[in-house]
């Protein structure tokens, strides 16, 4: 069993608790990624300083948390920014342009057994990060709670707040990168909102730095998918009862950026999850969705990924946006016991 890590107090104090409790894991991750991080530092020290400044200006609260994590872990804040912005820096250094990580999904009330809205994340990432994956339960000083998933030292790559707003994430094929904020800051800003419309504005105005997809959900079935690309931010309004997104562009204006070698896993995973949700219409509930995220059809290009091309399903989250309940697993969901949190 993996209980969520409970964090309380101010933004800085919650970060400090995080860094202190997971200090050994943060040091281990930094050691594992040392060559890449050192390459980033030598690549452009000015870029790192500018990156920290941009993040602080965009969200002083999350910046305070990041600095708290650094102080608690007894490392430099730039190292925590690098861990959180890992995707952007690896892309920049390695010239990697395609992404095969994560499947996200949603089901509206009309498709579910009890008339609830569900939002889900299958977090596929480097297998190296699996032993360091956690869920963090924030008790906010202004009231309310927040549950996010990420690795040690990370401030949250997907999650839900106690108003029933949830946000999940995919990487997309990258054409280039630019100065801007990382996905973790955008997600935390969206989750500060109490209303779907305000969170949608966060996505619409985000000064993003690389190509990623965000699926935002709210109670009542509100859904918005934002494909943020270097060619511009494009928004999809899911119209059906269910919705799935993997690691290729769906918007017609962006499909030309899907590289020929971007599959087969992204198309296979999205197609499989989409079919499972369609087949389950009227029966979708947490049990059905758990079966979906454990699915191995088309393996190794399956929804539940097992160390394929260096990627692995390191965590899974299913959120009921009406009841503010979350079921999550750390590690492959086919092998891990699900944990339940009521926000």
N, C-alpha and C positions, 0 to 999 in steps of 0.2 A: 504494500500500500504506500502511496505517495500523497501525503497531506499537503494542501497548499501552505505556502510560507506566509504567516500572518505578519503584516507590517502596519504599525500605528504611528500617529504623530504627524509632524509637519512634513513637507516634501523632502527636505534635507534629512530629517530624522528617519523617515521610512527608507530612504536610500542608504543611510548609514547602517541601519539594522541589516538590510539586504547584504551590503558589502561585508559587514562583520561576520554574519552567519555563514556566508558562502565564500569567505576569503580564500580558503584552500582551493576551491573549485575555480574561482576567478583566476588565481595564479596558475593553476593547471592549464586552463584554456589559453591564457596569455603565453604560456610556455609552448603549447602545441602550435600556436599560430605566430610564434616569435619571428620567424623568417619573413612572413608576409607583413607583419606589423612593422618590423624594422625597415623593410623595403618601402612601406608607405611613408615612414618618417623621413627616410633619405630622399624619397621621391619628391617631396615638397613639404618642408617644415612650415612654410608660409601657408600652404593649403590647409594644414591641420589647425593652425591658429585661426585662420579665417573660418574654417568649419565650426569651430567651437563658438566663435562670435556670432555666426549666423543662427546657430541653434539657441544660444542664450537670448538673442533678440526675438526669435520666433516664439519661444515658450520658456520664460524665466522659471516657471514652476518645475518643468521637467528637467531643465538644466540644473536646478538645485538638487533634484533627486540624483542625477548623474554624478554630481560632485559629492553627494553623500555616499553613494556607492563607492566612489574612488577612495574617499577618506576611510570608510569602514574597511575596505579591502587593503588599504595602505599601498595604493598604486596611483599613478598619475591620472588625472581626469582625461587626458588625451588618449590613454589606453582604453578607457571605458567608452569614449566616443568611437574609437576604432572598432571595438567589439560590437557595438550597437550598429555601426555603419559598415559592417563586414562585407555585405553584398556589394555595396558601391565600390569599395576599395579593391576587392578582388577582381571585379569587372574591369576597373581602370588599369590594374597592374597586369592582368593576364590576358586582356583583350577578349575575354569570354563574352559571347553575344547571345547565346541561347540559355534558356533556363528550364529545368525539369524538376520543379519543386513546388509542391502543394496543390491540393484540390479543395475548393471551397464550395459551399452549397447552401440552399435555403428552401424551405417549404412553407407556403402560406396556409392560413387557417383552413381554406377549402380543401386542401390536400391531406389534412391530418385527422387523426382519429378523434381528437377532442377539441378541434377548433383552435389550435395554438399555432404560433409562428415559431419556426425553428431556424437557427443559423448554425452552420458548422464549419469547422476547419480541420483538414488533414494536413498537419505540418510536416512536410518532407524536407529534410535538410541533411547536411553532412552527418554521417554516422558518428563521426568524432564527437559531435555535440550531444549525443543521446544521454551519456551518463551525467551530463550537466544541465539537463532540462528540468524546468520547474514551472509551477503555477504559483502566482503571487496574489494574495488576498489583501487588498489595501483597505484599511479602516480610515476614511477621510476625515480630517478635523472639522470640516464644515458639515459633516453628516453624509451618510451614504457609504456604499462600498463599491469596490472595483476588483474584478478578477481578470488577470492577464496571464498569458503563457509566454515563456521565453527561456533562454539559457541563462546560466549564472552570469551576472553582470549586465543582463539585458533588462530594459525597462518595460518591455511588453510589445509583442508583435501581433497579438490578436487578443480579443477579450470582450467583456460585457460589463456594463455598469448597473447600478441598482435602480435606474429608471427604465431599464429594459432596452437600452441601446447597445448593439453589438457591432463589432467590425472584425473582418477577417481579411487575409492577405494572400496574394500570389506574386511571385516574380514573373516578369515578362521578358521576351527577347529585347536585348538592349542594343540600341543604335549608337548611343554615346552617353556620357554623364556630364553633369554640370554642377556648379556650386549651388548648394541648397541644403535642405534639411532631410534627414533620413526618415524612413517609414515609421520608425518607433516614435519619433516626435509627433508626426502627423496623427498616428493612431491615438496617442495619449491626449492630444488636443481634442480629437473627435469625441473621446470618451469623457471629457470634462463637461460635455453638453448634456442638457436635460431633455432636449427636444430634437427629433429627427431632422427638422429643417435646419437647425443650427449646425448639427454635425455635417449635413450635406454641404453647407457653406464652407466648413473647414476643408473638405476635400476639394471643393471648387477653387479655393484661393490658395491652396498649399504651394509653397515654393519648393517643390520636390527636386531631388537631385538625380534620380535614375528612374528606370522604367518599371513600374509596379502596378498591380491591380488591387483595388480595395472594394470589398462588398460590405455595404452598410445596411443594417436591418434595424427595424423598430417594431414595437408592439403594434398589433393591428395589421401587420403585413406590409408595412412600408419597406421597400427595397430600392437601393441605388447601387449600381456598379460603376466604378470610376477606373478607366484605363488611362494611367498617367504615362505618357510617352514623350520623347523628345520632340515629336511632331505636334505636340499639344495634348491637352487633357480632353478626353472624349468620354461621354457618359451614356450608359445603357440603362434603360428603364425596363427591368424585367416585368413582362406582362402575364406570364403564365402562373400556374399554381406552384411550380417548382423551378429552380434555377441552379445551374452548376457552372463553374469557371475553373479552368486549369491554367496552363502556362503559355497560351497563345492568344493573340488579339482576336476579339470577336467583332469589334466595331468595323464596319465596312471601310472606313477611311484609314484604318491601321493594318488591315490584313496583309498588305504588301510587305510589312516588316516581319511576317512570320517566315523564318528561314526554312529552306527545304528540309534541313536536317533537324527541325524542331520536334519531330515525332520519333517513334510512334507513341511515346508514353503520354504526352500531354493530351493528344486526341483520344487515345484509348481510355485514359482515366476519366476525362470529362464525359466521354460517351457512355462509359459503364455507369458512372454515378448518375448521370442524367436518366439512363434507362431504368435503373433501380428505383429512383424516385418516382418516375412515371408509373412503373408497375405497382408501386405501393400506394398510389393515391387512394385516400380514404382510410388507409391503415397506418399511416406514418405516425410513429410515436418514438420515444427514446429507444425502445427495444429494437424497432425496425431500423432506426438509423445506426444503432450499434452494429447490426448485421451488415449494413452497407459499408461502414468504414473498415470492417474486417474482411471485405471481399477480396478474393485473389484471382478473379477472372482475368484472363490476358496476362497473367504473371510471366515475366517480371514487370510488365507494364501495367500493374494492377493498382487499385485504389489504396490498398495496404501494401506499401513498398518495403521490400526487404533487401537492403544493401545493393541497390542497382545503380551502376555507374557512380558509386560513391554516395548516393542518396538513400535515405531511410526514413520511414515514418517515425518521427521521434516523439510526437504527441498528437492527440486528437481531442477535439472539443465539440460538444453538442450543447447548444443553449436554447432554452425555451424563453423567448423574449416576453411572453405574457406573464408567466409565473416567476421570472427571474431565477430560474434554476439552471444549473450547469452540470453536465456529466463530462468528465475528462479522464484521459489515460495518459500516462507518461510511458513512452516506448510504444512498440507496435501494439495496436489495440487488440489484435488477435491473441496476444500473449499477456496482456496487462489487465488487471482488475480496474473497473471503472470507479471513479470517485464522484460523489455528489456534493454540490455546494448550493445552498439557498442564499441568495443575496438579499 
